[in-house]
């Protein structure tokens, strides 16, 4: 199976982070994605829309 290079780089970057710090960042990101407020151009689920 082949993965895009940018995805592999992101995984490596996340694995290098401290586990507690990574979990804190992930929970904040999840909160922002569910809320969608404060994200310019956010569509359903906080996903950015091309435009």
C-alpha positions as MATLAB code, in Angstrom:
seq = 'XXXXXXXXXXXXXXXXXXXXXXXXXXXXXXXXXXXXXXXXXXXXXXXXXXX';
ca = [
       0.000    0.000    0.000;
       1.326    3.454   -0.884;
       0.736    6.525    1.247;
       1.198   10.146    0.153;
       4.522   11.576    1.309;
       2.872   14.486    3.145;
       0.787   12.023    5.192;
       3.856   10.020    6.188;
       5.680   13.194    7.206;
       2.736   14.213    9.387;
       2.656   10.794   11.084;
       6.393   10.972   11.800;
       6.008   14.506   13.177;
       3.152   13.413   15.463;
       5.081   10.377   16.734;
       8.025   12.584   17.710;
       5.820   14.723   19.950;
       5.347   14.036   23.637;
       2.305   11.772   24.057;
       0.551   14.088   26.530;
       1.191   17.154   24.359;
      -0.087   15.326   21.278;
      -3.269   14.237   23.061;
      -3.879   17.792   24.285;
      -3.446   19.199   20.761;
      -5.694   16.494   19.284;
      -8.466   17.216   21.782;
      -8.284   20.953   21.032;
      -8.334   20.294   17.299;
     -11.322   17.986   17.727;
     -13.125   20.657   19.727;
     -12.462   23.305   17.065;
     -13.487   20.960   14.249;
     -16.802   20.119   15.941;
     -17.497   23.717   16.868;
     -16.449   25.273   13.569;
     -16.392   28.778   15.058;
     -13.468   31.036   14.386;
     -12.469   29.100   11.266;
     -12.920   31.274    8.184;
     -14.558   29.390    5.334;
     -15.437   26.406    7.507;
     -18.162   24.224    6.106;
     -19.936   21.279    7.656;
     -17.858   19.771   10.455;
     -15.380   22.619   10.374;
     -13.830   21.431    7.125;
     -12.390   24.220    5.014;
     -14.134   24.713    1.688;
     -12.112   25.416   -1.438;
     -13.057   28.648   -2.991;
];
